[in-house]
């Protein structure tokens, strides 16, 4: 089979989306990565260390759990890929483990990262502590307030957390600050981008590190059902790293439905949304050409989501290509729909999901599956970080 969705072109394009639109000051760093990332990732020593850390440190493979009560409610077979059980509580650690090993082999001593919900920041701080490297995390001032537990974790792990105080004070602005820092420290610093966004080779590199998710799904589903191929895979999408990982080994298998769920916020047409495929136009954001929420004159529109990790005005170029080509179906879930899905999972299965993951779960209210179908949902993270939001929602109900 000819692979045409997994790998971008040599210039980093998935169809018409991707590329590397970067300031001249970053050209050397990005070009060094582009030239060396595949070579390093394919080294036997790198693979051995990466696989060992995923097994013994991260806790992989994560379970593929048949959610029986949820399955009964929606009259189909629903399997949850339990990325919430990874060390640090989300899928983000898969990528940070890979990138810290890459950074070491590139001779970098200083690590920077951006974070929204804080899970990527925690995962970056974790691997920096593991490897004894300096760690600086940029986080929107608004997100620092609503994700206080993760901020505390980062600081306990030895990271310096720097607030982004411009714009909407969320993920977009944290990313801007991280890029500015990288421009000012080009020689000793590696930027660990947390999603499948940014200039080539980041979208491909992050997708490859996260592809362990779909690799495990194939093996585990074959053990449970006799087939390695689910009927559908559902994942939430902001930038889209957990979705890229959950979709990766099914991208060229047309028989597997790929379903992405974005954050509709207060509603698609409310002016308070982050549903990029519904509201975005072609444009350049943070180093790649993709779909971007923007005004007629190209100014980025501030996104909104109850979920800090989905509060992003763009989408990774792979996902833009999956949307434009029709390979994946894109849905959106409002803040309230995500909250309802989170409480339902908690009460039916005893699992409290991250608000990001709850958006994926909300798709079950919008799509009807055959009773014999095998539907895999990527449960990208656990809900500890969102308990304050959940408590406020419960207080409103009372």
ZINORZI-V177360 format. One record per residue. N is the residue number from 0. OMEGA is omega as a letter, one per 30 degrees, with the letter a starting at -180 (999 if undefined). Layout:
N_OMEGA, N_OMEGA
//
This chain:
0_l, 1_l, 2_l, 3_l, 4_a, 5_a, 6_l, 7_l, 8_a, 9_l, 10_l, 11_a, 12_l, 13_a, 14_a, 15_a, 16_l, 17_a, 18_l, 19_l, 20_a, 21_l, 22_a, 23_a, 24_a, 25_a, 26_a, 27_a, 28_a, 29_l, 30_l, 31_l, 32_a, 33_a, 34_a, 35_a, 36_a, 37_l, 38_a, 39_a, 40_a, 41_l, 42_l, 43_l, 44_l, 45_a, 46_a, 47_a, 48_l, 49_a, 50_l, 51_l, 52_l, 53_a, 54_a, 55_a, 56_a, 57_a, 58_l, 59_g, 60_l, 61_a, 62_l, 63_a, 64_l, 65_a, 66_a, 67_a, 68_l, 69_l, 70_l, 71_a, 72_a, 73_l, 74_l, 75_l, 76_a, 77_l, 78_l, 79_l, 80_a, 81_l, 82_l, 83_a, 84_l, 85_l, 86_a, 87_l, 88_l, 89_l, 90_a, 91_a, 92_l, 93_a, 94_a, 95_l, 96_l, 97_a, 98_l, 99_l, 100_l, 101_a, 102_l, 103_a, 104_l, 105_l, 106_a, 107_a, 108_a, 109_a, 110_l, 111_l, 112_l, 113_l, 114_l, 115_l, 116_l, 117_a, 118_l, 119_l, 120_l, 121_a, 122_l, 123_l, 124_a, 125_a, 126_l, 127_l, 128_a, 129_a, 130_l, 131_a, 132_l, 133_a, 134_l, 135_a, 136_l, 137_a, 138_l, 139_a, 140_l, 141_a, 142_l, 143_a, 144_a, 145_l, 146_a, 147_a, 148_l, 149_l, 150_l, 151_l, 152_a, 153_a, 154_l, 155_l, 156_l, 157_a, 158_l, 159_a, 160_a, 161_a, 162_l, 163_a, 164_l, 165_l, 166_a, 167_l, 168_l, 169_a, 170_l, 171_a, 172_l, 173_l, 174_l, 175_a, 176_l, 177_l, 178_l, 179_l, 180_a, 181_l, 182_a, 183_l, 184_a, 185_a, 186_a, 187_a, 188_l, 189_l, 190_l, 191_l, 192_a, 193_a, 194_a, 195_a, 196_l, 197_a, 198_l, 199_g, 200_a, 201_a, 202_l, 203_a, 204_a, 205_l, 206_l, 207_l, 208_a, 209_a, 210_l, 211_a, 212_a, 213_l, 214_l, 215_l, 216_a, 217_a, 218_a, 219_a, 220_l, 221_l, 222_a, 223_a, 224_a, 225_l, 226_l, 227_a, 228_l, 229_l, 230_l, 231_l, 232_a, 233_l, 234_l, 235_a, 236_l, 237_l, 238_l, 239_a, 240_a, 241_l, 242_l, 243_l, 244_a, 245_a, 246_a, 247_a, 248_l, 249_a, 250_a, 251_l, 252_a, 253_a, 254_l, 255_l, 256_l, 257_a, 258_a, 259_a, 260_l, 261_a, 262_l, 263_l, 264_l, 265_a, 266_a, 267_a, 268_a, 269_a, 270_l, 271_a, 272_l, 273_a, 274_a, 275_a, 276_l, 277_a, 278_a, 279_l, 280_l, 281_a, 282_a, 283_l, 284_l, 285_l, 286_l, 287_l, 288_a, 289_l, 290_a, 291_l, 292_a, 293_l, 294_a, 295_a, 296_l, 297_l, 298_a, 299_l, 300_a, 301_l, 302_l, 303_l, 304_l, 305_a, 306_a, 307_a, 308_l, 309_a, 310_a, 311_a, 312_a, 313_l, 314_a, 315_a, 316_l, 317_a, 318_l, 319_l, 320_l, 321_l, 322_a, 323_a, 324_a, 325_a, 326_l, 327_l, 328_a, 329_l, 330_l, 331_l, 332_l, 333_l, 334_a, 335_l, 336_l, 337_l, 338_l, 339_a, 340_l, 341_l, 342_l, 343_l, 344_l, 345_a, 346_l, 347_a, 348_a, 349_l, 350_l, 351_a, 352_l, 353_l, 354_l, 355_a, 356_a, 357_l, 358_l, 359_l, 360_a, 361_l, 362_a, 363_l, 364_a, 365_a, 366_l, 367_a, 368_l, 369_a, 370_a, 371_a, 372_l, 373_a, 374_l, 375_l, 376_l, 377_l, 378_a, 379_a, 380_l, 381_a, 382_l, 383_a, 384_a, 385_a, 386_l, 387_l, 388_l, 389_l, 390_l, 391_l, 392_l, 393_l, 394_l, 395_l, 396_l, 397_999
//
